[in-house]
């Protein structure tokens, strides 16, 4: 049960200064996208999508670099080794994901939230 970031409808910040510098990341291979030996920079909607996916894939509190921040999501606590009801898990996933995404200054709202279970 992982959010599908491909279906995101993101409204990009008007300029790259608002989003900062970002580079394309291939989450399947686990590495940055390279072209002609250089990192591929992205901006606007693509930069926000990369940041959203990174936030969702980073377990809050796992990495020392984020110790002084609220960066990431606590998804594993909800999904692994617990017998919570499906309704509780879905409500908590929604809350945790919304809270994590709202930490990004370029995201003002999270709406049309939809979870899909796959086997």
C-alpha positions in Angstrom: 0.0 0.0 0.0 2.3 2.8 -1.3 0.9 6.0 -2.7 1.1 6.3 -6.5 3.0 9.4 -7.3 2.4 9.0 -11.0 -1.2 10.0 -10.5 -0.4 13.2 -8.7 -1.8 16.4 -10.0 0.7 19.0 -8.8 0.5 22.7 -9.3 4.1 23.9 -9.7 5.7 26.9 -8.1 6.0 29.8 -10.5 9.8 30.0 -10.5 12.6 27.6 -9.7 13.9 29.9 -6.9 10.8 28.9 -4.9 11.5 25.2 -5.2 15.3 25.3 -5.1 17.5 23.1 -7.2 16.4 19.5 -7.7 17.7 16.6 -9.7 15.8 13.8 -11.3 15.9 10.6 -9.3 15.1 7.1 -10.5 13.4 5.5 -7.5 13.3 2.1 -9.3 17.1 2.0 -9.7 17.8 4.0 -6.6 20.1 6.5 -8.3 20.1 9.9 -9.8 19.4 10.2 -13.6 22.6 11.1 -15.5 22.9 12.5 -19.0 26.3 13.0 -20.6 28.0 12.4 -17.3 26.0 15.1 -15.4 23.0 15.0 -13.1 19.7 16.0 -14.9 18.2 19.0 -13.2 14.5 19.3 -12.9 12.2 22.2 -11.9 8.6 23.1 -11.4 6.2 20.2 -11.3 8.9 17.5 -11.8 10.9 18.9 -8.9 7.9 18.8 -6.6 7.0 15.3 -7.7 10.6 14.1 -6.9 10.4 15.7 -3.5 7.0 14.2 -2.8 8.2 10.7 -3.6 11.4 11.2 -1.5 9.3 12.3 1.5 7.0 9.3 1.1 9.9 6.9 0.8 11.9 8.3 3.8 10.8 6.7 7.1 10.7 9.5 9.7 13.3 9.1 12.4 15.4 6.5 10.6 18.2 8.6 9.3 20.4 10.8 11.5 20.6 13.6 8.8 16.9 14.3 9.5 17.0 14.0 13.3 16.3 17.7 13.8 13.5 17.8 11.4 10.0 16.5 10.8 11.1 15.1 7.4 9.6 11.8 6.1 6.6 9.6 7.0 5.9 7.0 9.7 4.4 4.4 7.3 6.2 1.2 8.5 4.7 1.6 12.0 1.3 1.4 10.5 1.9 -1.4 8.0 4.3 -3.8 9.5 3.6 -6.2 12.4 0.3 -4.7 13.6 -3.3 -5.9 13.4 -5.0 -2.6 13.0 -8.2 -2.4 11.1 -8.1 -1.4 7.5 -10.2 1.7 8.2 -7.8 2.8 11.0 -4.7 2.2 8.8 -6.2 4.1 5.9 -7.1 7.1 8.1 -3.7 7.1 9.7 -1.9 6.8 6.4 -3.8 9.7 5.0 -3.1 11.8 8.1 0.6 10.9 8.2 1.1 11.5 4.4 -0.7 14.9 4.5 1.3 16.0 7.5 4.6 15.0 5.8 3.7 16.7 2.5 2.6 19.9 4.2 6.2 20.3 5.5 7.1 21.3 1.9 6.7 25.1 1.5 5.6 24.5 -2.1 2.6 22.4 -1.1 -0.4 24.3 0.2 -3.0 21.6 0.2 -3.4 17.8 -0.3 -6.7 16.8 -1.8 -8.4 14.0 -3.7 -6.5 11.6 -1.5 -7.0 8.0 -2.7 -5.5 4.8 -1.4 -5.5 1.6 -3.5 -4.7 -1.8 -2.0 -2.7 -4.2 -4.2 -1.9 -7.8 -3.4 
